[in-house]
Amino acid sequence: MHLGIDIGGTNVKFGIVDSDLNLIFHSSEKLPLQLNQPEIVSWLQSQIQNQIINFPSISTIGIGIPGIISKEGIIIVSPNIPQLSGVEIKLTLEKHFRRKIAIDNDANVAALAELYCGNGKGLHDFVYITLGTGVGGALVLDGKIYHGSNFGAGEIGHIIINPYDELNHEKPYRTGVLEEYLGKEAIIRTAKNLTKKYENSPIVKNELWDVADISDYADKGDKLSIETMKLCGYYLGLGIVSVANLLDVPNFILGGGISKSSDIFYKSANDTAKQRVLPQLEKQLSVNKAVFSEKSGIIGAAILGKI
């Protein structure tokens, strides 16, 4: 059996996958963010030990975490859990548990779930995009995750789509990037900017400032919600075009919570991408929703450990 661990900004999810990659058990624990570095590592070790007690045949452990992870398994940067930055997590856990440990960025891990068991199965090359609080991504090239020179490849959310935005002097690298137009808060901000135009929208009247509500009301015909979904889909389409043209890769898989949004969002993204992509890619261009959503992290992490 193979243990997969998905470390998020709030919760840590655990999943047990058998030799045929079937998920046979999963659970979740709240991440104690108040702990310091040694304490949070110790907490993680105790949680893993509990899984091993319940499933003694666990032979490998895979971990996905937001951030940049070196090939040696060192957490170089962990923006959501800064206490873990600099931890040699692979070596630490291997010494403790005497089992194979593998660790990678959470988007890369989710892409592995699609590569082995989802809509990426059978594809040599595809781009995986995560749409949620932020916009992340992973590159699968020649059947393998491409990590880049500094292990940070696939940061699709940092493609610049508006060079005319006012420079963010504190974080200049975030100026005009896709994530500033397509992350959760960005979508809500887009909807709020349309309130004067659509004052009678139920979104405005009931203050339903949530992406799920905006998506639902777009499908019900609310004009503010439709325009929001179309505009955000347009931004996504621009991001897809940039990556497709750069890499000559036509296959895209979308995961994360916002990937479940209205078909209006998807149609706008597809229409924009097909209109703007290079001619040799237009007929091949394919944008699909991921098979896995909430469980992609634990399944992909288990696969990471197994391979």
N, C-alpha and C positions, 0 to 999 in steps of 0.2 A: 504494500500500500504506500501511497505518496501523500504527504501533507503539504497543502498549499495555504499560504498566509498572505492576506491582503491587508496591508497597513494603511489605513486612511487617516484623514485629519482628525476624525472623531472616534471611529471604531476600528477594531481589528477583527477581521473575519478569518475563520479557519474552515478548511474543507479537506475531506479525505477522498482521494480518487484511487480507484482500483487499477489493475494492470491494463484494463481495456479503456481507461480514461472515463469511467462512469463515476459521477459524484455520488457517494454513498452516505455522506454525512456532512453537515455544515453547521456552524455556530458563530456567534458574534459576541465580543466583549468591548465594553467602553474603554477607550484609551486614557490612562491616567496622565494627562498632560502636565499636571502639577509636579511630577517627579523630575529629579535631575537625571543626568546621563547614566550613572551606574544603577540607579534605582529603576529606570525605565527598561534598561537591558535585563536586569534581574527579573522584573515583572514579566517581560516577554519570555524569558527562559522558563519561568514557572508555568506560564500558559502552554508553552510547547510541551513541557513535561506532563501536564494534565492530558494532552492529546495522546501522548505516547503511552500513558497508563491505560487509557481507554482503548487504544489501538496499538498493541505492542509490535505488530508486524510492519509498522511504518519504517521504510528503508531510506527514504529521501525526504528532504524538506526544502521547499521552494518559497521564496518571499518576494512580493512586489511592494514597492514603496515609492511615493512621489519623490522625485529628486534625481540627482546624478550619481550613478553608482559605477565605481571603477571595475575593471575586469578582475581585479583581485578581491572584489566584494567589500570594498570600503565605501561607506556612505560619504561622498564628497560634499554634497549639499542636500539638505532636507528642509525645504522652505516651510512645510507645514509642521514639522517636528524638529526644530533647530537643535534640541538636545542630542539628537542622533548624528548630527554632522560630525564627521571625523571618526566615527566608530568603525573598527574593523569587524563588522558584524559576521562575515562569513567565517573567519578564523576563530572568533570568539565562540560561535555556536558549534562549530565542528569540534573544538576542544571539549566542549561541555557535553555534547550528545553523541560523539563518535559516529556520526552519520554524514552522508553527503549533504552539503548545504549549497544552495544556489540563490542568488539575489539579483534583482534587476529593477529598473524603473517600472512603475505600475502600468504605463501605457504599453511598454514592450511586452509585459507579461499578459495583458489583456489581448494583445495581438496574437500571442502564441495560442490562446484558446481558440481564436478564429482560424488560425493556420492549421491546427490539428483537428478541430472538431466543428468548425463553423463555416461561414461563407468564404473563408480564405483557403479551405481545403482544396487541393489540386491546383492552386495558383502559385506560380514561381515568384511573382512580384505583386505586391499590393501596398496601399497606404492605409493605415488605420488611424482614424481621427476620433478623439474622445471629446464629447461636448457635454460640459457640465458647469461647475463653478468657473472653471477656466476652459481653455482649448488646448488639448495636448495631442500627441500623435506618436506613431511608430512607423518605421519603414521596414518592410519585409522585401528583401532583394535576393533573388536566387534562392528562395526558400529559407532564408535566415534573417534574423534581426540585424539590421545595420546600425551600429552604435556610434560611428563617427570618431574623429581623432580624440575628442575629449569626453566621449561617452554621453553626449547630449544630443545626438541626432534625433530628428523627428519633431522638433519644437515648432509645429505648424502654427500654433497660436501667435508666434512672433514674426510671421510674415507681415511686412509692412503693406497695408492696403490704402493708407491715406498719409502721404508724405507732408501734407499741409497742416496736420494737427499741430497745435501749439506744443512746443517742446516741454516734456516733463523733465525738469532739471534734476529732480531727485532720482528718477529712474528713466534716463533718456532712452534706454533700449525698449521701453514700453510705448513710446510715442507712435501713435498711428497704426499699431499692430492689430491683427485680426481679433485677438482675445479681447481687446478693448471695445470691439463691436459685436462680439458673438458669445462672450461668457454670460453666465446667468444674470449678473447685475447689468450688463450691457443691454441685454434684451429687454429687461424691465425699464431701463432708462430710455430706450427707443420708444417703448409704449407710452411712457410718461410724457415724452416730447410731443406726442400726438394728441394730448388731452384737449387742447384748445380747438383742434379740428374736429374732434369727436366727443364733445362734452356729454352727449346722451348715451355713450357706450356703457354697458353694464360693468365693464372693467373699472371705469372711472367712478360711476355711482356707488358701487359696492367696494371700491378700493381693493380689487382683487389683483394685487401686484405680485403675481407669481407666474412663472413661465408655463406651468401646467394649466392654469386658468386661461391664460392668453391663448394657448394652443387649443384648448377645448372650445373657447368662444370663437376662434377663427373658423373651426369646423361648423359652428352654429350660424355663421354668417355675419358676425360682428365686424364692422368695417375697420375699427381701430386694430383689432386683433389680426385681421387679415393683412392689413398694411404692415403691421409689425413683423408677422411671419414672412411676408414676401421680401421685406427689406433685409431681414436677418439671413434669409435663404440666399439672397443676392450676395451678401458678404461671404457666406460659406462657399458659394460658387466661385467667387474670385480667388479664394484660398485654394480650392481644388484645382482651378486652372493653372495657377502659379506652380503648384507642385507637379501636376501632370506634365506640363510643358518642360519643366526643368529636368525631370527624371525619365521622361518618356514611359511613364507607367499609367495605364488607363483604369486600373481597378482601385476603388475606394470603398472602405467599410467604415461605417459610422457607429460608434458606441457611446456610452455615457447616458445620463438621465435625459438630456435634451434631445438625444437621438430618437426618442419616442414621440417627438413633436408632430404637429399637424402635417398632413400630406401637402398642404399649401407650401410649407417650409421646404419640403423636399423638391417639389416641382420647381420652385423658384431657383433653388440651388442647381438642379439639373439643367434647367433652361439656360441659366447664366453660363454654366460650365460648357455646355455644348455649343453655345453661341460664340464663346471666346477662346476655346481651346484650339490648338493647331489642327489643321485639316486632317492630317494623317491619324489623329487620335479620336476625332469626333465620333465615328461609328463604333469604336471600341469602348468609349468611355462608359464606365459602369459605376454607379453609386448605390450601394446597398446598406441596409441596416444590419448591424451585428446580430448574430444568433443569440449571443449571450449579453446580458446587461449587468444585473446586480452580482451575478456569480462569476463573471468573466475573470475577476482578479484571483479568486481562489483556484479555479480550474486551470488558468494559465500558469499560476505559480506552481501548482502541483506538477504540471507538464514540464516547467522549467527545471524542477528538481529531478524529474524522471529522465530527461534527456541529457 
